[in-house]
């Protein structure tokens, strides 16, 4: 393949850059901090319908988590690598692991939204918001 001289340096930079954002969509899949604990907060929700991973969910009865939009890496969330992960959450000495099934568009990067039963396994829902340590893990 013949490339103009001005294109060669650009391709060399891209080839050695490792991960990068494609078309401004978001971080590359390699940027999902798997196994890296995050000190943050958790709330809960109880919505039902289709989650961002394309599955029917009921956050009032199912164990699941909605993770911040910052960790989604593809324009079609149904195909996003984050959907194949789980989140391990620790609060007050109790640790649970729940599958990623949804996106939290309003959560900052350290905030997760647990389903009601997952939240209840950690704390009284009347607390509303709890300080947790959480991390992405492979299921």
C-alpha positions, 0 to 999 in steps of 0.5 A, a space after each residue: 500500500 502506498 501512503 503519502 509521506 505526510 501520512 506515514 508519521 501519523 500511522 507510526 504514532 497510531 501503531 505505537 500508541 497502544 489504546 486510544 479513543 476511536 472517533 471520540 466514543 470513549 476509552 478503549 476496552 483495555 482502559 476498563 480498570 479490571 482488578 483495580 479497587 475504586 473508593 467510591 459510593 453506591 446508591 440503588 435503583 429498582 427499574 425494570 425493562 431492558 438494561 444497557 447490555 440488551 437483557 431484560 432486567 428487574 432491579 427490584 428483584 435481580 442482582 445486578 449493577 449499573 456502572 458509570 457511562 465513563 466505562 462504556 467503550 462502544 456506541 452500541 452498549 449491547 456489544 460493550 466489553 463491560 457487559 461481560 464483567 462483574 463488579 465486586 463491591 465491599 461495604 462494612 466488611 461484606 463483599 458481594 459480586 454482581 454482573 454488569 447489566 446496565 449503564 448509569 448515565 448520571 454516575 461519576 466514575 467512582 459511583 455505582 448503582 446497585 439493584 435493590 436486592 444487591 444493595 440490601 445485602 450490604 446496607 439498609 436502603 434507607 441510608 440511600 448512599 453508602 461509601 464502598 470499595 468496588 472493582 471490575 472483575 471477570 465473572 
